[in-house]
Amino acid sequence: MDNTNNLRRVFHKMIIAIFLLSIVGCGVKKNPYYEDKTPKGDKNIVFHLKNKQ
């Protein structure tokens, strides 16, 4: 009887933890950070940058 109650408690705690993690997600994300001067490319790479709106 005691093992059943322990198993039931663990199961319900896992359900609550999974539910809370699904609501919270990975955390609060900040707005994107834009630099004033962005690189235009490298000798091997060319960046195609969109204009800020």
Secondary structure by P-SEA (a helix, b strand, c coil): caaaaaaaaaaaaaaaaaaaaaaacccccccbbbbcccccccccccccccccc
